[in-house]
Amino acid sequence: MIPFNKPYMTGCELDYIQQAHANGHLSGDGPFTHRCQTWLEQTIGCQKALLTHSCTAALEMAAMLLDLQPGDEVIMPSYTFVSTANAFVLRGAVPVFVDIREDTLNIDEARIEAAITPRTRAICVVHYAGVGCEMGAIMAIANRHGLYVIEDDAQGILSTYRGRPLGSFGHLAALSFHETKNLISGEGGALLINDPRLVERAEVLREKGTNRSKFFRGQVDKYTWVDIGSSYLPGEIVAAFLAAQLEQGVAITKRRLDLWASYHQWAETHESAGQLRRPIVPAHCVQNAHMYYMLLPDLAARTAFLSELRRLEVGAVFHYVPLHSAPGGVRYGRVHGSMDHTDNLSERLVRMPFWVGLEDHLGTVFDAATRALETCHA
Ligand SMILES: *Cc1c(COP(=O)(O)O)cnc(C)c1O
């Protein structure tokens, strides 16, 4: 069986965990957390990076930082993971779903402005497959209407848009280090803060609503409850694992890009034969090979393709059920405009197995996929 995902280890993880163990500092915000945060700040160029338990936690912190009131609206794509919406719903806000672009499957920036109402407070974009949204147009709309921008950058570490790292555009951005992402710590994430006005409060929310960070820097003489908050910081064992991954992040990404290029080349003849559509990466976006997806002609073809691959023991999958048509989305969200691309593309998308080390099994994957394509067109 060729699995869909297999976590890649650099070989330095256990050494760093052993160092954390020897340091005797196991709770959060120790030396490894600082090492990871500094790496993120220097690599992405954000004002401040704070490690969290997950991207979901970072999105929840972002929603808290915006001080959303019940009924406030956040514009976002429907074609995304549930946490993009849930983080805001937890604050009583309403996700307003707009359609995606046909080429990148990212939010269609041309449909955002029409969805703005007096209740709109923010735009939450998702860099699908690590390919940047049209951040120039999106930041211009947000500035014109006085809205916050949050980047759900779960998939976009080390990608750029017009030469600038994803995660450096919005007021806030959220990264994921879940084991299905490019750089991992099992579960893990980070909140990136580009708006300097939000840094101090972000530290408070992450430390159970206390001014503990200021206390440790000697800026106040006692620490106390000052705001709402929760516990969002990972322990040092997790940060040590992550440090090993981040330090080899560029090399890991390079190997993923080579794998992506092999898939793209294999898929070219099948695209020419009308059997599928390959991913489209605009020239001004440098991607990080988060995934290799393909678009089959319709739902029936996808179902046949996936079942044949399962029979041939190749772990391909599909995602997402669009949020606007999921029970939670119907209950808590609202749609603006047509959802034609979201509905259509989500029924046709297939994600192929993708992990560092799959290079050695690509022949098997390509043979199986070629056969499965023939089946679904028979
Ligand atoms: C993976 C993912 C998340 C959630 O990340 P966790 O770290 O598992 O919380 C959120 N949004 C998108 C777009 C994702 O791909």
The ligand as a Tripos MOL2 file, in Angstrom:
@<TRIPOS>MOLECULE
LIG
   15    15     1     0     0
SMALL
NO_CHARGES

@<TRIPOS>ATOM
      1 C1         -4.4570   22.0530    7.8760 C.3       1 LIG1
      2 C2         -5.2820   23.2830    7.7430 C.ar      1 LIG1
      3 C3         -5.8080   23.9490    8.8560 C.ar      1 LIG1
      4 C4         -5.7380   23.3800   10.2500 C.3       1 LIG1
      5 O1         -4.4520   23.1940   10.7140 O.3       1 LIG1
      6 P1         -4.2640   22.5120   12.1650 P.3       1 LIG1
      7 O2         -2.8150   22.8160   12.4610 O.co2     1 LIG1
      8 O3         -4.5430   21.0590   12.0100 O.co2     1 LIG1
      9 O4         -5.1830   23.1900   13.1030 O.co2     1 LIG1
     10 C5         -6.4900   25.1320    8.6580 C.ar      1 LIG1
     11 N1         -6.6560   25.6520    7.4320 N.ar      1 LIG1
     12 C6         -6.1690   25.0360    6.3260 C.ar      1 LIG1
     13 C7         -6.3630   25.6680    4.9820 C.3       1 LIG1
     14 C8         -5.4700   23.8280    6.4390 C.ar      1 LIG1
     15 O5         -5.0070   23.2240    5.3490 O.3       1 LIG1
@<TRIPOS>BOND
     1     1     2 1
     2     2     3 ar
     3     2    14 ar
     4     3     4 1
     5     3    10 ar
     6     4     5 1
     7     5     6 1
     8     6     7 2
     9     6     8 1
    10     6     9 1
    11    10    11 ar
    12    11    12 ar
    13    12    13 1
    14    12    14 ar
    15    14    15 1
@<TRIPOS>SUBSTRUCTURE
     1 LIG1         1 GROUP 0 **** ****
